[in-house]
Amino acid sequence: MNREGQGKGPSFPFRGGGRVEPRPPTLEAKRKPLNRALTLLSFQGDEALVSFPRPPRLGEALLLREASRKLLLQVVWAKAEGTRWIARAKVRGPWDGVLPGWEAEIFPTSPPIPDTPGPKIHLGRTLEGEEFAPGGRALEKVNVIVGAKGSGKSHLAKVILLGLMRAGAPCLVLDVNREYGGLPGVRTYSVGKDFKLGVREIGVEAMSVMLEAFGTPATSLLYFETRLTKLLQEKKEFIGIDELIWMADEGEFYPTQSGYAADAVNRTLRSRLEALKLTGMVARDALEASSFAGVWKGIREGGAAAFDLAGLSTPARMGFAQALLRFLFALVEEEERVPFVFFEEAHLYVTPQGIDALVTRARHTGITSFFITNTPTALPEGVLRAADNLFVFRLPLEEDIRWVAKSGMIEESSLFVLVKALPQHACLALGEISREYPLILCPDPLSGCETRGKTRYCF
């Protein structure tokens, strides 16, 4: 490249000099070893080839400096060559594409820790031992936490949850494995036992979701939705599950109360309503009914409520999640404060339409969601592409890593290398919290409370 042909303009990390073709290792002796004997061998595309006198650490941050210009890199590949190690480092952060000059120096450095707005949420430490506490704003909107069983993903979710609670944020958790009940300050509601909802609170759509999951034919479902919508308009009092069963007995779900079709529809609906009653989620009368509004009142100024879904069947879980989303979407139209919602294995009970509504409307509603799963491929691709933050723990399956790479936050080849090289219970953190730099994070331990799911054994 020729420096003379460059005109004046805005300041960039690099503006001039450099060579495109890789320099062979034999040129190393001709270059001046700079700072701790790291030597820049070549710079091609968005990758630098660097010689180390020690084994480089995958994920290690490097700083390339030329005069007052700086460029951040990250080691994504390395091999031993004689008495030294050769590493490939990717450009991270802003860069105008102009290659560095011959006099550029390269240094080991610490990864950047951006200063983001909001109260500090202490998550842990970087691999270099620096405290990592992003501002609360960086954790808002759409977050995805993925990893194999036992990798530490639920532990990190609890670290984040407790940090948000300390910051005064309202949080809701859908807990399918009874992992959050032991956390200090978290109110736990066992859905189907001490937390039941009336039909009006659940809503037509969620009732329909549950009956469909119980195998209700489409025609019967249509008659049910039509009649229930009319009932909710006509009657302002409480409606319980027993009243719906009585209506089926009386033949009220079909336009005419006699005939084979009417009997078939009402018998079908009655059997499904009986199955729904057995879940315990739908209240029989107003005395045993709870409400989402009551839960929200208790956490609005800061706190967390965990809904224990472990005792529910899949259809009941799906209906409960749909009812909660309905409440939340109505809530944000009236409230200034909006909740942070944690979904453990959301694909098991939240409909694809519900997930899509959460993700695509996140910026409009203000609702922040955390999707925690050990099955990344079960998450819609749209969730990954819309994610503001991505936390990746150990993933042994290559197809899972390929799926996570669809987020576009990091190239697939680097993700493969960095995830495979993660220390135990550490994760790769990308997004708003790290300003797109793939940061290796070791989450804080939590003393005095249970932070991991319990595994039962016979021996």
N, C-alpha and C positions, 0 to 999 in steps of 0.2 A: 504493500500500500504506500501511497505517496502522501506525505503530510502537506505538501505545498498546495495541493489543489483544494484544500478544505477551507470553506468560508466561515465567517463568524456566525454564531447561532447560539441556541440554548446550551447550557452545560449538561454533558452526559457523563456517565461513569467512565467511558473511554472515548477518546476522540483522536484516533490516528495510530499509525505504526502497527507492526505485527506481521505475521505470516500466516497464510491459510494452511499450507501443507504441514503435516506432522514432522517434527524434528526427530530424527532417529536417536536412540539412547546414546549413541557414540558421541553426540554433540554435548553431552552432559559435562564432560571435562572442560569444554570451551566456555561454558556458562559460569557465572559467578554464583556459587551457592549462597543463598540469602536466608537469613533468619532461621536458626535451628536446622540448617542444612537442607531445607526444602528447596527443590529446584523445579522451575517451570520448564518442561521439555517442549511442549507444543500447545497450541490453542487452535482447535478446529471446530467449526460450527458453534455449538453452545457448550462444548466440553474442553476441559484442559487436561493435559497429561502431566502428572506431577511425580517427581522422584522423592522418596522418603528414606531417611536413614533408619527408620523404625517401622514396625508394622502399623499402617494406618488403620483407623477405626472406621468401619462403614457408617455413614451418617455424619462423620466429622465435618465441622465447618472450617472453611478456609477463606482468607481474605486476600484478594489480588489487588495490589496497590500500584498505581503509576502516578507519581507526583501527588496531586490532591484528589485524584480520581480513585474510586474504590469499587470493587465488584465482589459480591459474595458468591461462594461456590460450596458444593457439598460432595463429599466422597461417596461414590456409588458403586465402585468396583476397584479391586486391587489384586495384585499378584506379586509373588517374590521373584526377584531377578538378580541372581548372584548374591551380593551382600546388602543389596538395597531392595526397596519395594516400589513398584510402579502403580500409581493410582489414577483412576479417571474421576474427574470432578465435574459436576453439572452446575451451570449458572443458575443461581436462585435470586429472585428479586429483579428490580428494574435494570434494564440493559438496552442500549440502542443498537446493538448488533455490531458495533465497530470493535475490531480485535485489539488487544493490548499490544503495546510496543515491546521492543527488546529489553528495555530497562525495567519492566514491571517486576515487582517483588511479590512473593507469596508467603503468607503467614498462617499458622494455625490460629483460630479465633473461637470465640464463643458464639453460639447461634443467637440471632436477634430475638429479643423479647420485647414485642411492641407495647407501647403504652396506650391502652384503650380506655374509653370513658367508662364510668361507673365504679361502684365499690369493688375492691379487689377480691377475687374468688381464688383462694389458695388451692391449687390442684396437685402440686408436687414439685419435683425438681427435674431439671434437664439432666442429660447423661453426663454433663460436665459439672453437675452439682449445684447449679444456680437455681434459686427459688423461682418457680413459675406461678404467677398469680395474675392472670389477665383481668381486665375490667369487666364488670358484668355485661356491658353492652356487647362484648365480643361473643358471648354465649347465647345471644338471642336468635330467634327464628328457627332454623332447621338444623338439628345436630344428629349425626349418625355415629353409633358406637358398635363396632363389630369385632368379633374374635371368637376363637374356639372355646369350648367349655373349659373352665378353670384358668383361662388366660388372664382374667382380671377385669373384664369389661363391666360387670355388675358392680365391682368394687369402685371403679372410677365413677360410675353413675351415682353411687352413694356419696362419694367425695364431693361431686358437683352439687348434689341435692343438699347436703348439709351446708356447703358454702353459700348456696343461694338462700337458704333459710337464715343463716347468720346475717346476710345482707338485707333481710326483710322482704324477700320475694315470696309470693304465694305459689305453692307447688302442689301438683296432683300426680299420683303414681298409680298406674294399673299394674298390679303385682300378681303374676300367675304362679310364682314359686314361693310365696311367703318369705321373701328375703328382706323386706323393709320394715317389718313390725318391730324389730329390735333397735332401730335407730332412735336416738334421743330426740324427743320433741315431735315425732311423727305420729299423727293420729291414725289409727288403723280401723277400717270398717270392713267387716266380713260380709260380703254381698251374698244374700240368700239366707243369712242368719240374723244379724243385728242391723242389716241395712237392706230394706226392701223399698220398692217404688210403686206408686200407683200407676194406672194405665195412662192417665193424662200426663204425668211426669215422663213416662217412657216415650209416648208419642206414637203416631200411626206408623211411621217409617220403621222405627226400631221394633215394634210389635210384628210388623210384616217380615222384617229380617229374621226374627226368631222363628216364626211359623214356617217360613220358607226353608230354614235350616232343618226344621223337623220334618220336612218332606211334604209340605202342603202343596197340592197341585195349583197351577197358576190361576185357573178359573175360580177355585174356591178362595184363593188369596185375594183376587180382585173383588169378590163380593164382600169379603171381610173388611178390606180397606174402605170400601164405599160406605158400608154400614157403620163402621167405627168412626169415620170422619163425621158422619151425620150425628151420631150419638154425642160426640164431644161438642158439637155445636148446639145441640138441644139441651144437654144436661150440664149444669155448672158444678154439681156436687161431685164428690169423690166417686171414682169408678174403680172397682177392684176386679181381680181375676174371677171370683165367684160369679159376679154379675155377667161377665162375658160367657161363662159356661152355661148359666141359666138362659141367656139369650139363644144360645145354640140349641138347648133343649126345647125352647119355645119356637124354634124355626125362624128366628128373626134375621138371619144372615142371607136369606134368599127373598127376592121380591114377592114371590107367592109362598104361602105357608104350607102348601100341600103339593104332592106329586113326587115322582121318583127323583128328579133333579134337585128339588128342595131338600128332600131327605138326605141325599148323598152329600150335598154341600154342607149341611148342618152337622151331619154325623162326622164328616171329615174334620171340620173345624173344632168340634167338641173334643175329639180324641187328641188333637194337637194342643188345644188349650189345657187339657188335663196334664199333658206332658210338660207344658210350660209351668203349670202350677207346682209340679213336683220339684222344679228347680229352686223354689223358694224365693225367687227374685221379685216376683210380682206380688204386691201386698193384697190381702183379702179385704181389709177394711182400713179406714183412715187412722185407726189407733196404732197399727203396726207399720204405717208408711213413714219413710224418711224422705228427705229431699236434697237435691244438689245445692239448692240455695242455702240450706242450713249449714252444709259443709263449707261452702264458700265463705259464709259469714265468719266462720271460725278461723279461716286462714288468710282472709283478705289483706290484713295488715302485716302479714308475714307468718310463715309456717307451712306445714305440709300435711296432706291427707293421703293415705295409701288405701286403695280399694283392693281388698284381698279377693281375687277371682279364682283361687285354687279349687274351691269347692263347687264351682259351676261347670255345667256342661258347655261344650263349644257353642251351641246355639244361644245359650243364655249369655255367655261372654260377648258374643257378637252383638246381641241386643243391648246389653248394658253399655258397651263402648259406643254404639250408635246413639243411645240416649244421652250419654255424656257429651258427645260432640254437638248434639242438638242444643244442649244447655249452654255449652261454651260459645257457640256461634251467636246465640241470642244474648249472652252475657256481655260480649265485647261491644255490642251495639249500644249498651247503656253505661258500661263501666270504663273508667280511665285505666284502672289497674287490670292487667291481664296475667293469666297464669303461665307457669312453666309446667308442661305435661310430659311425664316419663312413661313410655310404652315399652314394657318388656315383651319381646317377641310379638310385636304388633300384628304380623301377618297371620297369626293364629286366630285372631278375633276381630280385627278391624277390617272392614270391607275395603277393597281397592279404591272404591269411590270415596270412602271416608279418609283414607290416607292421602289421596289426591287432593281432596278439599283442604286438608290441613296444610299441605305443602304449598299448593298453588295460591292459597289465600293468606299465607303466613304474614306477609308484609302488610296486607290490608287489615287483618284481624289483630295482629300483634301477638298472637298466641305462639309461644315457643314450644317446640316439640323435640323430644329426645327419643330416637328409635334405637333400642338396644337389642342385638340379636347375634346368635351364633350361626345363622344361616343367611349370609348376605344376599345370595341369589333369590331369596324369597321377597326381598324388597324390590318394589318397582324401580326401574332404571331412572324414572323421573325424580324419585326421592334423592338419589345420589347426585344427579345433575343439579338439583336445586339446593343441595346441602350447603350451609354456611360453614360448618365445621365437620371434620371427619376424624374419628379416633380409631385407629386400626391396631388391634392386638394380634397375637400370633394366629395365622391362618394356614393350616397344613395343606389345604386343597388349592391347587393352582387355579381351578375354575372360580373359586371365591375371590382370589386376588384379581383375576381378570375382570370380574364383575365390579369390584370396588373401584378399579381403575377407570371405569366409565364416568366417575365423578369429574374427571378432567383436571383434578387438582395436582396430579403428578403423573409423569409418564409411566406406562406399565412396566417397562424394564427396570426402572429404579425402584418402583414399589415392590416388585418381586424380591430384589436384593435386600432392601431395607427391612421388610417384614420378616424375611427368613433370618435376619441377623439380630432381631430384637432380643434384648435380655429378658429373662423371665419376669412376667407381670408388667413389662413396660409396653408402651404403645407409640405409634407414630401419629402425631397430631398435626393436622393441616387445616387451613382455612383462615377465618377472621382472627382467631386467637393467636396465630403465628404469622399473619400477613403472608400466607401462602408458602412459607418456608416449612419443609417437612421436619418437624421437631421431634426428637425422641424424648418422651416424657415418662418419668417414673412416678406414678401417683403416690400421694401421701398415704402412709399407714394411718388407720383410725383406731386408737386405743380406747378401751372402755365400752365398745359396742360391737355387735356382730356385724361384719361387713361382707361376708361371703355366704352363699347358700350352703346349707348343710347337706352332706351326702350320707345316707344311711347305709350301714354295712351289716352283714350277718356275722362276719368274723373280724 
